[in-house]
Amino acid sequence: MSTARGRSPGHIESPQKPHTIMMLIKCPHCGARNVTEYTYGGAAGIARPREPASLSDEQWADYVYLRDNPRGPHDEIWQHSAGCRRWIAVRRNTLTHEVIATAEPGNLPPQ
């Protein structure tokens, strides 16, 4: 596998499909793995309402569906679902898909 021209080191060409770019996420427990081994869990740091039953339908819909769509570095949570099954924190550039940092949830360094 080789680094694709013009891409960050976290992207490599697939040996099975030349010119296909894979995004790698470094699991703190298993090492770098293809993004297909992970399940996206959403933006990091969004707290679930303490009493969801007390929310109106509109408030619940806002919690479930309204999210910022930042351009640039963004903290997310991912589950290594095809590996150790642990949740990890990922700081990813949403513009380039470069994975900037990974850590245990709540342990990403300050931006």
Jmol script that loads the backbone (N, CA, C; Angstrom):
load data "model"
ATOM      1  N   MET A   1       0.840  -1.181   0.000  1.00  0.00           N
ATOM      2  CA  MET A   1       0.000   0.000   0.000  1.00  0.00           C
ATOM      3  C   MET A   1       0.881   1.239   0.000  1.00  0.00           C
ATOM      4  N   SER A   2       0.477   2.222  -0.729  1.00  0.00           N
ATOM      5  CA  SER A   2       1.274   3.438  -0.809  1.00  0.00           C
ATOM      6  C   SER A   2       0.401   4.639  -0.503  1.00  0.00           C
ATOM      7  N   THR A   3       1.067   5.698  -0.067  1.00  0.00           N
ATOM      8  CA  THR A   3       0.347   6.946   0.177  1.00  0.00           C
ATOM      9  C   THR A   3      -0.043   7.551  -1.159  1.00  0.00           C
ATOM     10  N   ALA A   4      -1.298   7.931  -1.294  1.00  0.00           N
ATOM     11  CA  ALA A   4      -1.766   8.535  -2.538  1.00  0.00           C
ATOM     12  C   ALA A   4      -1.190   9.934  -2.677  1.00  0.00           C
ATOM     13  N   ARG A   5      -0.850  10.309  -3.896  1.00  0.00           N
ATOM     14  CA  ARG A   5      -0.302  11.629  -4.159  1.00  0.00           C
ATOM     15  C   ARG A   5      -1.300  12.710  -3.788  1.00  0.00           C
ATOM     16  N   GLY A   6      -0.823  13.719  -3.049  1.00  0.00           N
ATOM     17  CA  GLY A   6      -1.682  14.845  -2.712  1.00  0.00           C
ATOM     18  C   GLY A   6      -2.614  14.576  -1.549  1.00  0.00           C
ATOM     19  N   ARG A   7      -2.469  13.458  -0.868  1.00  0.00           N
ATOM     20  CA  ARG A   7      -3.338  13.121   0.256  1.00  0.00           C
ATOM     21  C   ARG A   7      -2.535  13.118   1.549  1.00  0.00           C
ATOM     22  N   SER A   8      -3.220  13.229   2.661  1.00  0.00           N
ATOM     23  CA  SER A   8      -2.551  13.191   3.950  1.00  0.00           C
ATOM     24  C   SER A   8      -2.068  11.778   4.238  1.00  0.00           C
ATOM     25  N   PRO A   9      -1.133  11.602   5.180  1.00  0.00           N
ATOM     26  CA  PRO A   9      -0.618  10.275   5.499  1.00  0.00           C
ATOM     27  C   PRO A   9      -1.694   9.311   6.003  1.00  0.00           C
ATOM     28  N   GLY A  10      -2.838   9.806   6.444  1.00  0.00           N
ATOM     29  CA  GLY A  10      -3.919   8.947   6.910  1.00  0.00           C
ATOM     30  C   GLY A  10      -4.735   8.336   5.792  1.00  0.00           C
ATOM     31  N   HIS A  11      -4.398   8.636   4.550  1.00  0.00           N
ATOM     32  CA  HIS A  11      -5.099   8.078   3.400  1.00  0.00           C
ATOM     33  C   HIS A  11      -4.106   7.262   2.579  1.00  0.00           C
ATOM     34  N   ILE A  12      -4.504   6.057   2.206  1.00  0.00           N
ATOM     35  CA  ILE A  12      -3.641   5.214   1.386  1.00  0.00           C
ATOM     36  C   ILE A  12      -4.434   4.657   0.220  1.00  0.00           C
ATOM     37  N   GLU A  13      -3.714   4.308  -0.847  1.00  0.00           N
ATOM     38  CA  GLU A  13      -4.374   3.681  -1.989  1.00  0.00           C
ATOM     39  C   GLU A  13      -4.661   2.231  -1.664  1.00  0.00           C
ATOM     40  N   SER A  14      -5.802   1.764  -2.066  1.00  0.00           N
ATOM     41  CA  SER A  14      -6.167   0.371  -1.893  1.00  0.00           C
ATOM     42  C   SER A  14      -5.386  -0.480  -2.891  1.00  0.00           C
ATOM     43  N   PRO A  15      -4.694  -1.539  -2.427  1.00  0.00           N
ATOM     44  CA  PRO A  15      -3.960  -2.379  -3.379  1.00  0.00           C
ATOM     45  C   PRO A  15      -4.910  -3.156  -4.302  1.00  0.00           C
ATOM     46  N   GLN A  16      -6.132  -3.421  -3.840  1.00  0.00           N
ATOM     47  CA  GLN A  16      -7.096  -4.147  -4.653  1.00  0.00           C
ATOM     48  C   GLN A  16      -7.733  -3.259  -5.715  1.00  0.00           C
ATOM     49  N   LYS A  17      -7.887  -1.986  -5.399  1.00  0.00           N
ATOM     50  CA  LYS A  17      -8.521  -1.049  -6.316  1.00  0.00           C
ATOM     51  C   LYS A  17      -7.650   0.197  -6.421  1.00  0.00           C
ATOM     52  N   PRO A  18      -6.700   0.215  -7.341  1.00  0.00           N
ATOM     53  CA  PRO A  18      -5.842   1.402  -7.475  1.00  0.00           C
ATOM     54  C   PRO A  18      -6.684   2.668  -7.658  1.00  0.00           C
ATOM     55  N   HIS A  19      -6.225   3.736  -7.098  1.00  0.00           N
ATOM     56  CA  HIS A  19      -6.858   5.055  -7.142  1.00  0.00           C
ATOM     57  C   HIS A  19      -8.078   5.143  -6.231  1.00  0.00           C
ATOM     58  N   THR A  20      -8.337   4.100  -5.428  1.00  0.00           N
ATOM     59  CA  THR A  20      -9.375   4.158  -4.419  1.00  0.00           C
ATOM     60  C   THR A  20      -8.693   4.528  -3.110  1.00  0.00           C
ATOM     61  N   ILE A  21      -9.166   5.553  -2.471  1.00  0.00           N
ATOM     62  CA  ILE A  21      -8.535   6.056  -1.263  1.00  0.00           C
ATOM     63  C   ILE A  21      -9.283   5.537  -0.037  1.00  0.00           C
ATOM     64  N   MET A  22      -8.534   5.015   0.936  1.00  0.00           N
ATOM     65  CA  MET A  22      -9.108   4.546   2.182  1.00  0.00           C
ATOM     66  C   MET A  22      -8.758   5.534   3.286  1.00  0.00           C
ATOM     67  N   MET A  23      -9.696   5.782   4.176  1.00  0.00           N
ATOM     68  CA  MET A  23      -9.415   6.614   5.339  1.00  0.00           C
ATOM     69  C   MET A  23      -9.034   5.689   6.484  1.00  0.00           C
ATOM     70  N   LEU A  24      -7.914   5.948   7.125  1.00  0.00           N
ATOM     71  CA  LEU A  24      -7.458   5.147   8.252  1.00  0.00           C
ATOM     72  C   LEU A  24      -7.738   5.869   9.556  1.00  0.00           C
ATOM     73  N   ILE A  25      -8.215   5.125  10.538  1.00  0.00           N
ATOM     74  CA  ILE A  25      -8.423   5.646  11.887  1.00  0.00           C
ATOM     75  C   ILE A  25      -7.551   4.804  12.814  1.00  0.00           C
ATOM     76  N   LYS A  26      -6.755   5.477  13.640  1.00  0.00           N
ATOM     77  CA  LYS A  26      -5.871   4.760  14.552  1.00  0.00           C
ATOM     78  C   LYS A  26      -6.609   4.475  15.859  1.00  0.00           C
ATOM     79  N   CYS A  27      -6.952   3.217  16.056  1.00  0.00           N
ATOM     80  CA  CYS A  27      -7.572   2.795  17.306  1.00  0.00           C
ATOM     81  C   CYS A  27      -6.492   2.792  18.389  1.00  0.00           C
ATOM     82  N   PRO A  28      -6.747   3.393  19.559  1.00  0.00           N
ATOM     83  CA  PRO A  28      -5.742   3.377  20.629  1.00  0.00           C
ATOM     84  C   PRO A  28      -5.408   1.961  21.105  1.00  0.00           C
ATOM     85  N   HIS A  29      -6.269   0.987  20.798  1.00  0.00           N
ATOM     86  CA  HIS A  29      -6.084  -0.378  21.277  1.00  0.00           C
ATOM     87  C   HIS A  29      -5.557  -1.316  20.186  1.00  0.00           C
ATOM     88  N   CYS A  30      -5.945  -1.070  18.921  1.00  0.00           N
ATOM     89  CA  CYS A  30      -5.648  -2.017  17.832  1.00  0.00           C
ATOM     90  C   CYS A  30      -4.705  -1.463  16.774  1.00  0.00           C
ATOM     91  N   GLY A  31      -4.442  -0.167  16.787  1.00  0.00           N
ATOM     92  CA  GLY A  31      -3.614   0.440  15.755  1.00  0.00           C
ATOM     93  C   GLY A  31      -4.462   0.951  14.599  1.00  0.00           C
ATOM     94  N   ALA A  32      -3.796   1.376  13.530  1.00  0.00           N
ATOM     95  CA  ALA A  32      -4.483   1.972  12.371  1.00  0.00           C
ATOM     96  C   ALA A  32      -5.293   0.910  11.634  1.00  0.00           C
ATOM     97  N   ARG A  33      -6.543   1.255  11.356  1.00  0.00           N
ATOM     98  CA  ARG A  33      -7.447   0.351  10.644  1.00  0.00           C
ATOM     99  C   ARG A  33      -8.271   1.154   9.643  1.00  0.00           C
ATOM    100  N   ASN A  34      -8.779   0.467   8.625  1.00  0.00           N
ATOM    101  CA  ASN A  34      -9.622   1.093   7.613  1.00  0.00           C
ATOM    102  C   ASN A  34     -10.915   1.588   8.251  1.00  0.00           C
ATOM    103  N   VAL A  35     -11.422   2.697   7.768  1.00  0.00           N
ATOM    104  CA  VAL A  35     -12.645   3.292   8.301  1.00  0.00           C
ATOM    105  C   VAL A  35     -13.833   2.329   8.227  1.00  0.00           C
ATOM    106  N   THR A  36     -13.786   1.345   7.317  1.00  0.00           N
ATOM    107  CA  THR A  36     -14.890   0.395   7.194  1.00  0.00           C
ATOM    108  C   THR A  36     -15.038  -0.485   8.434  1.00  0.00           C
ATOM    109  N   GLU A  37     -14.027  -0.506   9.304  1.00  0.00           N
ATOM    110  CA  GLU A  37     -14.119  -1.272  10.551  1.00  0.00           C
ATOM    111  C   GLU A  37     -14.851  -0.502  11.654  1.00  0.00           C
ATOM    112  N   TYR A  38     -15.198   0.747  11.388  1.00  0.00           N
ATOM    113  CA  TYR A  38     -15.773   1.613  12.414  1.00  0.00           C
ATOM    114  C   TYR A  38     -17.215   1.992  12.100  1.00  0.00           C
ATOM    115  N   THR A  39     -17.935   2.357  13.148  1.00  0.00           N
ATOM    116  CA  THR A  39     -19.283   2.904  13.029  1.00  0.00           C
ATOM    117  C   THR A  39     -19.266   4.307  13.617  1.00  0.00           C
ATOM    118  N   TYR A  40     -19.728   5.265  12.823  1.00  0.00           N
ATOM    119  CA  TYR A  40     -19.763   6.667  13.266  1.00  0.00           C
ATOM    120  C   TYR A  40     -20.807   6.824  14.354  1.00  0.00           C
ATOM    121  N   GLY A  41     -20.425   7.468  15.447  1.00  0.00           N
ATOM    122  CA  GLY A  41     -21.342   7.652  16.564  1.00  0.00           C
ATOM    123  C   GLY A  41     -21.855   9.070  16.719  1.00  0.00           C
ATOM    124  N   GLY A  42     -21.325  10.003  15.934  1.00  0.00           N
ATOM    125  CA  GLY A  42     -21.805  11.380  16.005  1.00  0.00           C
ATOM    126  C   GLY A  42     -20.766  12.323  16.568  1.00  0.00           C
ATOM    127  N   ALA A  43     -21.213  13.543  16.764  1.00  0.00           N
ATOM    128  CA  ALA A  43     -20.337  14.577  17.314  1.00  0.00           C
ATOM    129  C   ALA A  43     -20.049  14.273  18.778  1.00  0.00           C
ATOM    130  N   ALA A  44     -18.816  14.479  19.189  1.00  0.00           N
ATOM    131  CA  ALA A  44     -18.443  14.258  20.588  1.00  0.00           C
ATOM    132  C   ALA A  44     -18.946  15.414  21.442  1.00  0.00           C
ATOM    133  N   GLY A  45     -19.222  15.123  22.677  1.00  0.00           N
ATOM    134  CA  GLY A  45     -19.575  16.170  23.631  1.00  0.00           C
ATOM    135  C   GLY A  45     -21.034  16.577  23.641  1.00  0.00           C
ATOM    136  N   ILE A  46     -21.889  15.865  22.933  1.00  0.00           N
ATOM    137  CA  ILE A  46     -23.316  16.196  22.973  1.00  0.00           C
ATOM    138  C   ILE A  46     -23.964  15.318  24.028  1.00  0.00           C
ATOM    139  N   ALA A  47     -24.457  15.949  25.086  1.00  0.00           N
ATOM    140  CA  ALA A  47     -25.052  15.207  26.199  1.00  0.00           C
ATOM    141  C   ALA A  47     -26.516  14.876  25.901  1.00  0.00           C
ATOM    142  N   ARG A  48     -26.883  13.637  26.184  1.00  0.00           N
ATOM    143  CA  ARG A  48     -28.278  13.206  26.048  1.00  0.00           C
ATOM    144  C   ARG A  48     -29.094  13.920  27.125  1.00  0.00           C
ATOM    145  N   PRO A  49     -30.302  14.366  26.798  1.00  0.00           N
ATOM    146  CA  PRO A  49     -31.138  15.023  27.817  1.00  0.00           C
ATOM    147  C   PRO A  49     -31.359  14.092  29.014  1.00  0.00           C
ATOM    148  N   ARG A  50     -31.309  14.654  30.222  1.00  0.00           N
ATOM    149  CA  ARG A  50     -31.476  13.853  31.439  1.00  0.00           C
ATOM    150  C   ARG A  50     -32.858  13.220  31.532  1.00  0.00           C
ATOM    151  N   GLU A  51     -33.868  13.937  31.089  1.00  0.00           N
ATOM    152  CA  GLU A  51     -35.239  13.430  31.140  1.00  0.00           C
ATOM    153  C   GLU A  51     -35.886  13.563  29.765  1.00  0.00           C
ATOM    154  N   PRO A  52     -35.552  12.659  28.839  1.00  0.00           N
ATOM    155  CA  PRO A  52     -36.061  12.791  27.472  1.00  0.00           C
ATOM    156  C   PRO A  52     -37.586  12.758  27.388  1.00  0.00           C
ATOM    157  N   ALA A  53     -38.236  12.074  28.314  1.00  0.00           N
ATOM    158  CA  ALA A  53     -39.702  11.992  28.281  1.00  0.00           C
ATOM    159  C   ALA A  53     -40.350  13.347  28.554  1.00  0.00           C
ATOM    160  N   SER A  54     -39.611  14.250  29.182  1.00  0.00           N
ATOM    161  CA  SER A  54     -40.183  15.567  29.492  1.00  0.00           C
ATOM    162  C   SER A  54     -40.060  16.548  28.326  1.00  0.00           C
ATOM    163  N   LEU A  55     -39.352  16.164  27.264  1.00  0.00           N
ATOM    164  CA  LEU A  55     -39.172  17.057  26.122  1.00  0.00           C
ATOM    165  C   LEU A  55     -40.383  17.011  25.201  1.00  0.00           C
ATOM    166  N   SER A  56     -40.654  18.145  24.581  1.00  0.00           N
ATOM    167  CA  SER A  56     -41.689  18.175  23.552  1.00  0.00           C
ATOM    168  C   SER A  56     -41.146  17.466  22.317  1.00  0.00           C
ATOM    169  N   ASP A  57     -42.026  17.135  21.393  1.00  0.00           N
ATOM    170  CA  ASP A  57     -41.573  16.512  20.139  1.00  0.00           C
ATOM    171  C   ASP A  57     -40.584  17.414  19.410  1.00  0.00           C
ATOM    172  N   GLU A  58     -40.847  18.711  19.442  1.00  0.00           N
ATOM    173  CA  GLU A  58     -39.947  19.651  18.769  1.00  0.00           C
ATOM    174  C   GLU A  58     -38.571  19.674  19.433  1.00  0.00           C
ATOM    175  N   GLN A  59     -38.542  19.674  20.773  1.00  0.00           N
ATOM    176  CA  GLN A  59     -37.256  19.665  21.483  1.00  0.00           C
ATOM    177  C   GLN A  59     -36.496  18.362  21.217  1.00  0.00           C
ATOM    178  N   TRP A  60     -37.219  17.242  21.189  1.00  0.00           N
ATOM    179  CA  TRP A  60     -36.565  15.955  20.927  1.00  0.00           C
ATOM    180  C   TRP A  60     -36.009  15.922  19.502  1.00  0.00           C
ATOM    181  N   ALA A  61     -36.796  16.407  18.551  1.00  0.00           N
ATOM    182  CA  ALA A  61     -36.332  16.450  17.160  1.00  0.00           C
ATOM    183  C   ALA A  61     -35.097  17.335  17.037  1.00  0.00           C
ATOM    184  N   ASP A  62     -35.074  18.453  17.742  1.00  0.00           N
ATOM    185  CA  ASP A  62     -33.895  19.321  17.731  1.00  0.00           C
ATOM    186  C   ASP A  62     -32.672  18.573  18.256  1.00  0.00           C
ATOM    187  N   TYR A  63     -32.834  17.828  19.365  1.00  0.00           N
ATOM    188  CA  TYR A  63     -31.716  17.072  19.935  1.00  0.00           C
ATOM    189  C   TYR A  63     -31.224  15.999  18.954  1.00  0.00           C
ATOM    190  N   VAL A  64     -32.151  15.275  18.348  1.00  0.00           N
ATOM    191  CA  VAL A  64     -31.784  14.154  17.482  1.00  0.00           C
ATOM    192  C   VAL A  64     -31.208  14.617  16.148  1.00  0.00           C
ATOM    193  N   TYR A  65     -31.804  15.649  15.535  1.00  0.00           N
ATOM    194  CA  TYR A  65     -31.473  15.973  14.144  1.00  0.00           C
ATOM    195  C   TYR A  65     -30.655  17.240  13.926  1.00  0.00           C
ATOM    196  N   LEU A  66     -30.744  18.215  14.796  1.00  0.00           N
ATOM    197  CA  LEU A  66     -30.045  19.481  14.534  1.00  0.00           C
ATOM    198  C   LEU A  66     -28.622  19.422  15.070  1.00  0.00           C
ATOM    199  N   ARG A  67     -27.689  19.401  14.168  1.00  0.00           N
ATOM    200  CA  ARG A  67     -26.276  19.356  14.525  1.00  0.00           C
ATOM    201  C   ARG A  67     -25.523  20.403  13.713  1.00  0.00           C
ATOM    202  N   ASP A  68     -24.452  20.906  14.321  1.00  0.00           N
ATOM    203  CA  ASP A  68     -23.559  21.777  13.568  1.00  0.00           C
ATOM    204  C   ASP A  68     -22.898  20.952  12.488  1.00  0.00           C
ATOM    205  N   ASN A  69     -22.573  21.592  11.397  1.00  0.00           N
ATOM    206  CA  ASN A  69     -21.850  20.934  10.314  1.00  0.00           C
ATOM    207  C   ASN A  69     -20.577  21.732  10.070  1.00  0.00           C
ATOM    208  N   PRO A  70     -19.608  21.584  10.995  1.00  0.00           N
ATOM    209  CA  PRO A  70     -18.421  22.441  10.925  1.00  0.00           C
ATOM    210  C   PRO A  70     -17.522  22.107   9.742  1.00  0.00           C
ATOM    211  N   ARG A  71     -16.800  23.102   9.322  1.00  0.00           N
ATOM    212  CA  ARG A  71     -15.799  22.928   8.273  1.00  0.00           C
ATOM    213  C   ARG A  71     -14.443  23.023   8.942  1.00  0.00           C
ATOM    214  N   GLY A  72     -13.681  21.933   8.880  1.00  0.00           N
ATOM    215  CA  GLY A  72     -12.377  21.907   9.533  1.00  0.00           C
ATOM    216  C   GLY A  72     -12.359  20.895  10.673  1.00  0.00           C
ATOM    217  N   PRO A  73     -11.453  21.066  11.634  1.00  0.00           N
ATOM    218  CA  PRO A  73     -11.326  20.100  12.725  1.00  0.00           C
ATOM    219  C   PRO A  73     -12.617  19.974  13.540  1.00  0.00           C
ATOM    220  N   HIS A  74     -12.979  18.737  13.817  1.00  0.00           N
ATOM    221  CA  HIS A  74     -14.227  18.449  14.524  1.00  0.00           C
ATOM    222  C   HIS A  74     -14.027  17.185  15.349  1.00  0.00           C
ATOM    223  N   ASP A  75     -14.503  17.194  16.602  1.00  0.00           N
ATOM    224  CA  ASP A  75     -14.378  16.024  17.468  1.00  0.00           C
ATOM    225  C   ASP A  75     -15.611  15.140  17.318  1.00  0.00           C
ATOM    226  N   GLU A  76     -15.362  13.842  17.127  1.00  0.00           N
ATOM    227  CA  GLU A  76     -16.426  12.868  16.889  1.00  0.00           C
ATOM    228  C   GLU A  76     -16.183  11.640  17.747  1.00  0.00           C
ATOM    229  N   ILE A  77     -17.205  10.786  17.858  1.00  0.00           N
ATOM    230  CA  ILE A  77     -17.021   9.492  18.491  1.00  0.00           C
ATOM    231  C   ILE A  77     -17.309   8.409  17.462  1.00  0.00           C
ATOM    232  N   TRP A  78     -16.500   7.361  17.500  1.00  0.00           N
ATOM    233  CA  TRP A  78     -16.615   6.236  16.581  1.00  0.00           C
ATOM    234  C   TRP A  78     -16.487   4.958  17.397  1.00  0.00           C
ATOM    235  N   GLN A  79     -17.180   3.910  16.987  1.00  0.00           N
ATOM    236  CA  GLN A  79     -17.009   2.611  17.619  1.00  0.00           C
ATOM    237  C   GLN A  79     -16.210   1.715  16.680  1.00  0.00           C
ATOM    238  N   HIS A  80     -15.199   1.045  17.222  1.00  0.00           N
ATOM    239  CA  HIS A  80     -14.419   0.102  16.420  1.00  0.00           C
ATOM    240  C   HIS A  80     -15.217  -1.202  16.372  1.00  0.00           C
ATOM    241  N   SER A  81     -16.291  -1.181  15.618  1.00  0.00           N
ATOM    242  CA  SER A  81     -17.284  -2.253  15.607  1.00  0.00           C
ATOM    243  C   SER A  81     -16.787  -3.562  15.017  1.00  0.00           C
ATOM    244  N   ALA A  82     -15.799  -3.534  14.128  1.00  0.00           N
ATOM    245  CA  ALA A  82     -15.263  -4.765  13.552  1.00  0.00           C
ATOM    246  C   ALA A  82     -13.917  -5.123  14.177  1.00  0.00           C
ATOM    247  N   GLY A  83     -13.609  -4.502  15.300  1.00  0.00           N
ATOM    248  CA  GLY A  83     -12.349  -4.762  15.985  1.00  0.00           C
ATOM    249  C   GLY A  83     -12.610  -4.992  17.461  1.00  0.00           C
ATOM    250  N   CYS A  84     -12.070  -4.135  18.300  1.00  0.00           N
ATOM    251  CA  CYS A  84     -12.171  -4.303  19.750  1.00  0.00           C
ATOM    252  C   CYS A  84     -13.537  -3.884  20.304  1.00  0.00           C
ATOM    253  N   ARG A  85     -14.378  -3.267  19.474  1.00  0.00           N
ATOM    254  CA  ARG A  85     -15.740  -2.834  19.811  1.00  0.00           C
ATOM    255  C   ARG A  85     -15.776  -1.675  20.813  1.00  0.00           C
ATOM    256  N   ARG A  86     -14.649  -1.056  21.069  1.00  0.00           N
ATOM    257  CA  ARG A  86     -14.607   0.070  22.000  1.00  0.00           C
ATOM    258  C   ARG A  86     -14.939   1.363  21.279  1.00  0.00           C
ATOM    259  N   TRP A  87     -15.434   2.327  22.044  1.00  0.00           N
ATOM    260  CA  TRP A  87     -15.694   3.664  21.520  1.00  0.00           C
ATOM    261  C   TRP A  87     -14.419   4.473  21.640  1.00  0.00           C
ATOM    262  N   ILE A  88     -14.123   5.274  20.615  1.00  0.00           N
ATOM    263  CA  ILE A  88     -12.946   6.137  20.644  1.00  0.00           C
ATOM    264  C   ILE A  88     -13.346   7.541  20.200  1.00  0.00           C
ATOM    265  N   ALA A  89     -12.557   8.506  20.641  1.00  0.00           N
ATOM    266  CA  ALA A  89     -12.730   9.890  20.213  1.00  0.00           C
ATOM    267  C   ALA A  89     -11.813  10.129  19.027  1.00  0.00           C
ATOM    268  N   VAL A  90     -12.332  10.805  18.023  1.00  0.00           N
ATOM    269  CA  VAL A  90     -11.573  11.088  16.803  1.00  0.00           C
ATOM    270  C   VAL A  90     -11.691  12.581  16.491  1.00  0.00           C
ATOM    271  N   ARG A  91     -10.569  13.223  16.276  1.00  0.00           N
ATOM    272  CA  ARG A  91     -10.581  14.598  15.767  1.00  0.00           C
ATOM    273  C   ARG A  91     -10.270  14.493  14.286  1.00  0.00           C
ATOM    274  N   ARG A  92     -11.240  14.932  13.473  1.00  0.00           N
ATOM    275  CA  ARG A  92     -11.128  14.768  12.019  1.00  0.00           C
ATOM    276  C   ARG A  92     -11.408  16.091  11.343  1.00  0.00           C
ATOM    277  N   ASN A  93     -10.642  16.376  10.296  1.00  0.00           N
ATOM    278  CA  ASN A  93     -10.898  17.557   9.492  1.00  0.00           C
ATOM    279  C   ASN A  93     -12.027  17.202   8.519  1.00  0.00           C
ATOM    280  N   THR A  94     -13.172  17.834   8.672  1.00  0.00           N
ATOM    281  CA  THR A  94     -14.333  17.491   7.853  1.00  0.00           C
ATOM    282  C   THR A  94     -14.180  17.944   6.405  1.00  0.00           C
ATOM    283  N   LEU A  95     -13.227  18.806   6.145  1.00  0.00           N
ATOM    284  CA  LEU A  95     -12.998  19.268   4.774  1.00  0.00           C
ATOM    285  C   LEU A  95     -12.112  18.288   3.994  1.00  0.00           C
ATOM    286  N   THR A  96     -11.063  17.784   4.658  1.00  0.00           N
ATOM    287  CA  THR A  96     -10.105  16.902   3.984  1.00  0.00           C
ATOM    288  C   THR A  96     -10.236  15.435   4.407  1.00  0.00           C
ATOM    289  N   HIS A  97     -10.982  15.164   5.462  1.00  0.00           N
ATOM    290  CA  HIS A  97     -11.139  13.835   6.070  1.00  0.00           C
ATOM    291  C   HIS A  97      -9.861  13.344   6.742  1.00  0.00           C
ATOM    292  N   GLU A  98      -8.883  14.216   6.912  1.00  0.00           N
ATOM    293  CA  GLU A  98      -7.665  13.835   7.625  1.00  0.00           C
ATOM    294  C   GLU A  98      -8.005  13.554   9.086  1.00  0.00           C
ATOM    295  N   VAL A  99      -7.550  12.428   9.594  1.00  0.00           N
ATOM    296  CA  VAL A  99      -7.699  12.111  11.006  1.00  0.00           C
ATOM    297  C   VAL A  99      -6.525  12.760  11.732  1.00  0.00           C
ATOM    298  N   ILE A 100      -6.833  13.732  12.578  1.00  0.00           N
ATOM    299  CA  ILE A 100      -5.805  14.527  13.250  1.00  0.00           C
ATOM    300  C   ILE A 100      -5.325  13.850  14.518  1.00  0.00           C
ATOM    301  N   ALA A 101      -6.264  13.277  15.291  1.00  0.00           N
ATOM    302  CA  ALA A 101      -5.905  12.627  16.559  1.00  0.00           C
ATOM    303  C   ALA A 101      -6.995  11.630  16.933  1.00  0.00           C
ATOM    304  N   THR A 102      -6.592  10.619  17.704  1.00  0.00           N
ATOM    305  CA  THR A 102      -7.546   9.672  18.274  1.00  0.00           C
ATOM    306  C   THR A 102      -7.155   9.438  19.727  1.00  0.00           C
ATOM    307  N   ALA A 103      -8.132   9.085  20.548  1.00  0.00           N
ATOM    308  CA  ALA A 103      -7.872   8.843  21.968  1.00  0.00           C
ATOM    309  C   ALA A 103      -9.078   8.151  22.589  1.00  0.00           C
ATOM    310  N   GLU A 104      -8.936   7.811  23.852  1.00  0.00           N
ATOM    311  CA  GLU A 104     -10.089   7.340  24.619  1.00  0.00           C
ATOM    312  C   GLU A 104     -11.098   8.490  24.675  1.00  0.00           C
ATOM    313  N   PRO A 105     -12.389   8.195  24.736  1.00  0.00           N
ATOM    314  CA  PRO A 105     -13.396   9.266  24.816  1.00  0.00           C
ATOM    315  C   PRO A 105     -13.085  10.219  25.976  1.00  0.00           C
ATOM    316  N   GLY A 106     -13.149  11.512  25.681  1.00  0.00           N
ATOM    317  CA  GLY A 106     -12.877  12.539  26.673  1.00  0.00           C
ATOM    318  C   GLY A 106     -11.411  12.869  26.844  1.00  0.00           C
ATOM    319  N   ASN A 107     -10.523  12.216  26.102  1.00  0.00           N
ATOM    320  CA  ASN A 107      -9.087  12.429  26.274  1.00  0.00           C
ATOM    321  C   ASN A 107      -8.378  13.036  25.070  1.00  0.00           C
ATOM    322  N   LEU A 108      -9.117  13.605  24.132  1.00  0.00           N
ATOM    323  CA  LEU A 108      -8.449  14.288  23.019  1.00  0.00           C
ATOM    324  C   LEU A 108      -7.753  15.533  23.545  1.00  0.00           C
ATOM    325  N   PRO A 109      -6.562  15.845  23.037  1.00  0.00           N
ATOM    326  CA  PRO A 109      -5.887  17.066  23.494  1.00  0.00           C
ATOM    327  C   PRO A 109      -6.667  18.298  23.066  1.00  0.00           C
ATOM    328  N   PRO A 110      -6.522  19.400  23.780  1.00  0.00           N
ATOM    329  CA  PRO A 110      -7.227  20.633  23.367  1.00  0.00           C
ATOM    330  C   PRO A 110      -6.820  21.042  21.953  1.00  0.00           C
ATOM    331  N   GLN A 111      -7.756  21.680  21.254  1.00  0.00           N
ATOM    332  CA  GLN A 111      -7.474  22.130  19.879  1.00  0.00           C
ATOM    333  C   GLN A 111      -6.634  23.376  19.899  1.00  0.00           C
TER     334      GLN A 111
END
end "model"
wireframe off; spacefill off
backbone 0.3
color backbone group
